[in-house]
C-alpha cells in the first residue's frame, strides 16, 4: 500500500482572493497538492480576516503584481508547471491579462481552470461582484427565509453561495483531472456563488406540469416548525423526533408541572407545535425547568437526537470533532497556538496540515521546481461528452445527505443506479425534498434484507465502479454493505460512506440531521440575529455540504486509482462539513475567539454598509465594505451617517435607489422576491443552463435548477428526471447480467418491485 498523498504531484495556483477559492485550494493542499497563492504586493484581502489563519494554511505565498509585465511573467512561469488554476476573475478581467480559457488552452493545454464568480462565466451577470449578499439578493434567496420577527427578506448570515461553491470548485477540478487521465485533455470547470446557492435551493425551487399536492405546496417559509427549546440556563437545544415525552426525565418534569399546567400550556401553544408533538406546549415549559447540559445528557442516553444551539466557534472545542481531525491545533506564528477547523474529508492516505498560513511572499515558487514544459498538443483517448462519462455508481443511500452525492456524479456524466427498498427511500414521503437529490438516476426497488435478493445485490456491486451510501455502519454490516463485504464482491470498487458524526469516536454511529449541525456549528445562533432565539434555516445546508464533500472525496479516490492503481475507502460527514464552515474564526487555548460579523436583531445588517434596506416598493441589498464606498453610499442618499439610511430609502423605489448607488460605484442590487416560479422564466438563467427540464413519470414536464458548472467543451448531464420507485428494476438487473426468469422470480416473491 502506497503512502503517497492522494494529490501528491498535483500543482495548484490560487489567484482567488475570495473565501470560496481559498477554501477549495485548502482542500487540495491538505489532500497533498502543492498549492501556491499568488498574492498582490499588499497581500490578499483575506489576510485581514481571522479565517486566513485557516484558509492560508498548508500553502505557499508568492507575490506578483499582475498589473505589470514582471508580475504576469512570474505567474506564467508558475502556470507552465501547474495542473490547476483557481481564480475569481470575471471573463473581461481574465481576458485583459491573458487568462481567458482560449488563451490558457493554447499556452497550457494540460491546465484545468476553475473560476468562482458571482454568476456563471456564461451568464449575462458574469461581470457582477462575487459577493454572497448581492448574489443571494439578485437570485431571490434572501426572500426564502422568514425572519425571527416575521420579516422577509432578511440578511442571510450563513455564506450560502460561498461554501457550496467552494465544494463545486473542488468537484469540477477533480472531475476534469480524472477525465484528463482518461483522455489527456483538460479545460475549464467554472462555477459560481449563484450555482452554489442553487444546490440547497434544488429542493425548494421546482416547477411541474401536473404536480402532486405535496410538490405544489413544498415547504412554505411561514410554516416552518423548528423543534428548538429554551432550557433553564437560557441556552437552547434542538431536538429531533421522536418527541421525548416517554423518557424518564420528561415524565418527571411533566409530573412536577402537574396535569393542569400541562393541559394549559398544550392548549396555549397548540398552534405553534409541529405535527405529532401533542405535548408541545408542556414540553416548552418543561425544558425551562432544567439546564441544557442535563437535558442533552438525558436525551442522548435515551437515543433522542439533540444538540445545543451554540455560538460560532464553540464546535472547535468538541471532542468528537477532534477525534476525526475535523478540528486541528496549529501553532500560528502570528497569533500563537490555536484550534482551527481541520480536515473535513476522510481519505486514504489521510489529509494533513503541512504548516501554518505563511507570511506574505514567503516563497518563490513550487516545492520542487520542475523543468518548464514546452506546450505541446495534448494527446490521449477520444474526447468525452461529459467529464465522468463511463463511470458507474451504485447509490444505496436514503434521505438527502447520502443520495445527493450520487446525483451530483450523475450531473457530471456518471451512470447512477439507486437501490431502495420496495417501500421506497423514506424521503419519498417528502416529494419536493426527494426530487432535489435524485435526478439523473435509475431506480431499482430491492428488498436487500431478503436473502433471495442477494444475487441481485451482488450483481449490482460487481457492476459498480463506486459504491456510495449513508447507511449507519452497524446496519451496513448486518446487510453486508460495509467496505469489507463490498470489496469481497468487487475488490476494485471505490467505497464512499457518509455519516453524521464521522467514522471514529463515541458518536460515530449516532443518527444525525441537518438541524443538529446547524445548531452545534453555530449557525442557528449566528443566523438568528443579536438577542433572538436560535433559528433553523430551511435551506438544509449541512446536508448539502456533506454530500458535496462526499463527491469530492470520491473523485479524489478515483484520481488516486487512475494514477496509482490503488483503490481506497473515503468518507464524509455532516460534522466535518459543518466544522469547516467555522473556519472564519479560531479558538485560543483559553477559549478566546477573534470577533466575527454579528447580525443585528432585525436581521438586516452585519455592518453599516452591508445590509438590506426597505424601499417603497421592495428591498435593496447593499455591500459598501470600504470607507470610500460607505461615504459614497451616504452621499448618494443625502444622509450624514449609516443610521439615516433606512429612512432615506423608505420613500423611494428600489430600482431608483439601486441605479443611484451603482452610478456612484456602490455595490447594490434589488432583492428579488417570490422566485420559485419566475426563476425558471428568466431568459438569462435559461441561456446559462441554470434551468433543467425533463419529463417526469408522474408530474409531466419538470423543471429544476440546472447546471452547477460550465465546462466549455464538455456538458453536464441533465436529461433524466428523478425516478419513480422501481421504474428501472427490470432494465437494470438485466443489464448487470441477471436472467429474466430470475428477475421475474424476485418480483413474484416480493423481493423486488418493478413498475
Order of alpha helices (4+ residues) and beta strands (2+ residues): beta-alpha-beta-alpha-beta-alpha-beta-alpha-alpha-beta-alpha-alpha-beta-beta-alpha-beta-alpha-beta-beta-alpha-alpha-alpha-alpha-beta-alpha-beta-beta-beta-alpha-beta-alpha-beta-alpha-beta-alpha-alpha-beta-alpha-alpha-alpha-beta-alpha-beta-beta-beta-beta-alpha-alpha-alpha-beta-alpha-alpha-beta-beta-alpha-alpha-beta
